[in-house]
Every structure is written in C-alpha cells, then in structure tokens.
C-alpha cells in the first residue's frame, strides 16, 4: 500500500489542491498565475495523488487543470476516486474552436470530436463542478489552439486559410476572472471564455509578411473551408473578454515569430519584428 501524506492546514490560509494531468508544463504558468497570498496552493499530478493525499476533507478547494483533447478515461476515474463531492471542485479546460466538417483538415475535426466527447465525460462525472473553458489560448504552453492546423504545412512552404473568424486570447488576460471564480467563497457557475475575434486570412497574411521580411520567402496561402461549431457540447453562456486585444496581439506575434522558416523543420531563434496591430472588430 502506497505511503500517503495528509495536507494539514498549519496556518490560517485555506489549502487549494492543484492537480495537473501528467507532467505537462502547462502547470507552471497556471500555478504562477493562481498564486495568492490568501490561499496555500498544494500542487500535485494525477500520478502522485496516492502519495500526496490521504484525506480530501482537509482540502478547502480542488482545482484540476486538464486538456479535453488528451485526457483519458483512466485519469477521469482516478480523480473521481479521490474527489469528495463536499469539496468545491473547479476544472480548468483549455479548449480549441471546434468544427463540424473535415474541410480538408481531418486532424482538426478529429480533435474537435474527441474534445466534445471528453468534455461530456468530465462534466457528467462531476456534476457539481465549476468548469472554466478557455478557448484558443495562444500563449499557454502545451495548450493546443487552432493555429497549429493553419501552419502544419509551413515546412512545405504554405499555410492554410480556412476562411473563418476565430476567437483568441492570451492566458494572462483570463487570469483575473479565473482567480475570481476559483477563490470565490461560494461555488460559481461554469464559464466559457473567449477573446478577440480575428479573421483567419488576417493571420495568414501576418505569417506571409513575417516570412517575407525575415527570410525573403513567399509563402503560399492555400484556401480551404470549414464550418465552426460550439466547442462546448451543451448550453453555456460565453463570456467575451473584449478588453484584451493588446495581450492577444502580443501573444500572436510571439507565436508567429516562433514559427520555423518555410521549408525547414527546426524553429529558428525568435527575432524582433513589428507587425501591424490587430484591430478589434
């Protein structure tokens, strides 16, 4: 039988158990962002729950950060094994915009379907949990966003414009609302966070401009069509963070600068380049 350690409230600060799936680096910026002088964050992973927790009753709140594109049934059931419904649970899920047709991008469609399935599995397993859905966070490490599908063939010299408008946000812009939801004294309703709406052609134009200016390469834009769908498979009001365009622009530029030179696989060092500001629509 594994050794277990009980988390004790050895101060006046309430303990918030922070659980991440696997060893993903997504936990590092999330942990830093959620740090507060008002609570004691106790980080662990699903694999370490046996050795870290012996009595969930000693925990004030539980926060689980999980990707619905990759979570497994085993992980969901492992959380359920330790979770006491009497302790408030908040589940943070970085999600991607879903599509309802392949549109020449089977990977995006398959990721959308898997995401919908896992969101349903998680929310039906933890009916009383507060879920925070963060759609297309550009700058959260190991968090997928839809730009990976537009740039997946950059190594072959072209990008894909899917002819849609997509919401993007930076993780830093959602921190205040996430913290308010998690640390509120009472259980809060689930929320779906979206950010600045950006046309896909605007992004592909910025990628072409960067590649042309820095590498003197004319990247080809291939046009395809997809039909976007609600990534959350049930009725939930959307909170639009309309005051975040600057953060989103900064995160988008950083993503574009991190892309490899067209025709090459290894990413080059980041290079400074001032791109046109994204205008809020």
C-alpha positions in Angstrom: 0.0 0.0 0.0 1.5 3.4 -1.0 2.6 5.8 1.6 0.3 8.8 2.0 0.7 12.3 3.2 -2.1 14.4 4.6 -2.1 18.0 3.7 -2.6 19.9 7.0 -3.9 23.4 7.5 -0.9 24.5 9.6 -1.8 28.2 9.1 -4.8 30.4 8.7 -4.6 30.0 4.9 -7.0 27.7 3.2 -5.4 24.9 1.2 -6.3 24.6 -2.5 -5.3 21.3 -4.0 -4.0 21.9 -7.5 -4.0 18.8 -9.8 -2.5 18.7 -13.3 -2.7 15.8 -15.7 0.7 14.0 -16.3 3.8 16.1 -16.2 2.7 18.7 -18.7 4.5 22.1 -18.4 1.0 23.7 -18.6 1.0 23.6 -14.8 3.9 26.0 -14.4 2.3 29.2 -15.8 -1.0 28.2 -14.4 0.5 27.7 -10.9 2.3 31.0 -11.1 -0.9 32.8 -12.2 -3.0 31.3 -9.4 -0.5 32.1 -6.7 -2.2 34.2 -4.0 -1.4 35.4 -0.5 -4.8 34.4 0.5 -4.5 30.7 -0.1 -1.9 27.9 0.1 -1.6 26.1 -3.3 -0.6 22.5 -3.0 0.4 21.2 -6.4 0.3 17.5 -7.4 -0.3 15.4 -10.5 -2.8 12.6 -11.1 0.0 10.1 -10.8 1.1 11.4 -7.5 -2.3 11.5 -5.8 -1.7 8.2 -3.9 1.4 9.6 -2.2 0.2 13.1 -1.6 -3.4 12.8 -0.4 -4.8 10.7 2.4 -7.9 12.8 3.3 -9.5 15.1 0.8 -11.6 16.5 3.7 -8.6 18.6 4.7 -8.7 20.5 1.4 -10.7 23.7 1.1 -11.0 23.6 -2.7 -9.7 21.4 -5.6 -8.5 22.7 -8.9 -8.0 20.3 -11.8 -6.2 21.5 -15.0 -6.9 19.1 -17.8 -6.8 19.1 -21.6 -10.1 17.6 -23.1 -8.1 16.7 -26.2 -5.9 14.3 -24.4 -7.4 13.2 -21.1 -8.1 9.5 -20.7 -11.0 7.7 -19.0 -8.5 6.3 -16.5 -7.5 9.8 -15.5 -11.1 10.9 -15.1 -11.8 7.9 -12.9 -8.7 8.5 -10.9 -9.8 12.0 -10.0 -13.2 10.6 -9.1 -11.6 8.1 -6.8 -10.2 10.8 -4.6 -12.7 13.6 -5.1 -15.2 14.3 -2.3 -18.3 15.9 -3.6 -18.5 18.0 -0.5 -15.3 19.9 -1.5 -15.8 22.5 -4.2 -14.1 21.4 -7.5 -13.1 23.7 -10.3 -12.0 22.2 -13.6 -9.9 24.4 -15.9 -10.0 23.2 -19.5 -8.1 24.8 -22.4 -10.1 24.1 -25.5 -9.9 24.7 -29.2 -12.6 26.0 -31.5 -14.5 23.0 -32.9 -15.5 22.3 -36.5 -18.4 20.2 -37.7 -16.9 19.1 -41.0 -13.5 17.9 -42.1 -13.0 20.7 -44.6 -9.7 19.2 -45.7 -8.4 19.0 -42.1 -9.2 15.7 -40.6 -6.9 16.3 -37.7 -8.9 19.4 -36.6 -12.2 17.5 -36.9 -10.9 14.5 -35.0 -9.6 16.7 -32.2 -13.0 18.5 -32.1 -14.9 15.2 -31.8 -12.5 13.9 -29.1 -12.8 17.2 -27.2 -16.6 17.1 -27.2 -16.6 13.5 -26.1 -14.2 14.1 -23.2 -15.9 17.3 -22.1 -19.2 15.4 -21.9 -17.4 12.6 -19.9 -15.9 15.0 -17.5 -18.9 17.2 -16.8 -21.3 14.2 -16.5 -18.8 12.6 -14.0 -18.5 15.7 -11.9 -22.0 17.3 -12.0 -21.4 19.8 -9.2 -18.0 21.1 -10.5 -17.4 24.6 -11.8 -15.8 24.3 -15.3 -13.7 27.1 -16.8 -13.4 26.6 -20.6 -10.5 28.8 -22.1 -10.8 28.8 -25.9 -7.7 29.2 -28.1 -5.2 30.4 -25.5 -2.2 31.3 -27.7 0.5 31.6 -25.1 -0.3 28.7 -22.6 2.5 26.1 -23.1 1.2 22.7 -24.2 -2.2 24.1 -24.8 -3.5 23.5 -28.3 -5.1 26.2 -30.4 -6.3 26.2 -33.9 -3.3 27.9 -35.5 -1.5 24.6 -35.4 -3.8 23.5 -38.2 -3.1 26.6 -40.3 0.6 26.2 -40.0 1.0 22.5 -40.1 2.4 22.5 -43.7 4.7 25.5 -43.3 7.7 23.2 -43.7 6.4 22.5 -47.2 6.2 26.2 -48.0 2.5 27.0 -47.5 -0.1 27.9 -44.8 -3.9 27.3 -44.8 -6.6 29.9 -44.6 -9.8 28.2 -43.5 -12.0 31.2 -44.3 -13.4 31.7 -40.8 -13.3 34.1 -37.9 -11.8 32.7 -34.7 -11.6 33.9 -31.1 -8.2 34.1 -29.5 -7.0 35.2 -26.1 -3.8 35.3 -24.1 -3.7 33.4 -20.8 -2.6 36.5 -18.9 -5.9 38.2 -19.9 -8.0 35.5 -18.3 -6.1 35.2 -15.0 -8.2 37.8 -13.0 -11.5 36.1 -13.9 -10.1 32.6 -13.4 -8.8 33.6 -9.9 -12.1 35.3 -9.0 -14.0 32.2 -10.0 -11.8 29.7 -8.2 -11.3 31.7 -5.0 -14.9 32.9 -4.6 -16.2 31.7 -1.2 -19.2 30.0 -2.9 -19.3 27.7 -5.8 -19.6 29.6 -9.1 -21.3 28.7 -12.3 -19.3 27.3 -15.2 -18.0 29.8 -17.8 -16.7 29.7 -21.4 -14.1 32.3 -22.0 -13.5 33.8 -25.5 -11.3 36.7 -26.6 -10.7 38.8 -29.6 -12.2 37.7 -32.9 -9.6 37.5 -35.7 -10.3 36.5 -39.4 -8.1 33.6 -40.4 -6.9 35.5 -43.5 -5.5 38.2 -41.3 -3.3 35.7 -39.5 -2.1 34.0 -42.7 -1.3 37.5 -44.1 0.8 38.2 -41.0 2.6 34.9 -41.3 3.4 35.7 -45.0 4.6 39.2 -44.1 7.0 37.8 -41.4 8.4 35.1 -43.7 8.9 37.6 -46.5 10.5 40.2 -44.3 12.8 37.9 -42.3 13.6 35.1 -44.7 12.7 36.6 -48.1 10.4 33.6 -48.8 7.0 33.9 -50.5 4.7 31.6 -48.5 1.8 30.2 -50.5 -1.7 30.5 -48.9 -4.0 27.6 -49.6 -7.7 28.2 -49.1 -10.0 25.7 -47.6 -13.4 25.9 -45.8 -14.6 24.6 -42.5 -17.7 25.2 -40.5 -17.1 26.2 -36.9 -19.2 24.8 -34.1 -19.6 25.3 -30.4 -16.7 23.5 -28.7 -18.7 23.0 -25.5 -21.4 20.4 -26.3 -24.1 21.9 -24.1 -25.7 25.2 -23.4 -23.4 27.6 -21.6 -23.2 31.4 -21.8 -20.0 32.8 -23.3 -18.0 35.4 -21.5 -16.2 37.6 -24.1 -13.1 39.3 -22.8 -13.3 42.3 -25.1 -10.7 44.4 -23.3 -7.8 42.1 -24.2 -6.7 42.9 -27.8 -3.2 44.1 -26.8 -2.4 40.9 -24.9 -3.7 38.8 -27.7 -1.7 40.8 -30.3 1.5 40.3 -28.3 0.8 36.5 -27.9 0.0 36.2 -31.6 3.2 38.0 -32.7 5.2 35.7 -30.4 3.6 32.7 -32.0 4.4 33.9 -35.5 8.0 34.7 -34.6 8.4 31.2 -33.2 7.4 29.5 -36.5 10.2 27.8 -38.4 11.4 29.2 -41.7 9.2 28.0 -44.5 10.7 24.8 -46.0 12.5 23.9 -42.8 11.6 21.9 -39.8 13.7 23.3 -36.9 12.3 26.5 -35.4 14.7 29.5 -35.7 15.6 31.8 -32.8 12.9 34.4 -32.0 13.5 37.7 -33.9 12.1 41.1 -33.2 9.6 42.3 -35.8 6.9 44.9 -35.5 3.7 43.6 -37.2 0.6 45.6 -37.9 -1.7 45.7 -34.8 -4.8 43.6 -34.9 -7.7 45.8 -34.9 -10.6 44.9 -32.7 -13.6 44.0 -34.7 
